[in-house]
Amino acid sequence: MEIQTASKLIPDSKLAREITTLAKEELTPLLFKHSSRVYEFGALTGKRRALRFEPELLYAGAMFHDFGLMPKYSSKTERFEVDGANAAREFLNSHSITEKEIYEVWTAIALHTTPGIPIHMAPTVALVTAGVEMDVLGIGYDQFSLEEKSMIVSEYPRSKNFKEEIISAFYDGIKAKPQTTFGNVKADVISDKESNFVRENFCKIIRDSQWT
């Protein structure tokens, strides 16, 4: 049985309901609605691409993907993506989920800000990123019908200032550990908010290494 939502693919299962309850408790309303839309857009993308995916795994990946932005789940040294992936793994370990499935969800979350790679991986990995890219960046916007977009946004509304609010949410979640944004699109967020931010430079690191 499935909950009749925009994509009609959210599983009506004990696991999915527990994920929803936890996400509502731990995420801000902004991030909860965003994560819900990520699932919806990801699931619709999977249907359009004729990918065989497990809705529960995709739902877990979508709903946990930004947990690492929340202080409770944020480590001092790991990328926020890894923090979110670790939160999902800890949650799923307490349920009847195989190690392979848990690793797939972990990977989907850990790689969701690494463009160009997830699309070539397992459906859960590819579709979490596809959902994030659609909701945040508008990638694939024209591939969804007006009806699909309207239904999803009606169910999980985007605030009028969502673009700036999501950038601020990213910044709030990573500003204490800017070093974790090296080689990561989130370095752009720090740079946008801090005019004196100096990015790590890959070539400089090579030249400054101890190798003679």
Disulfide bonds with the S-S distance in Angstrom:
none
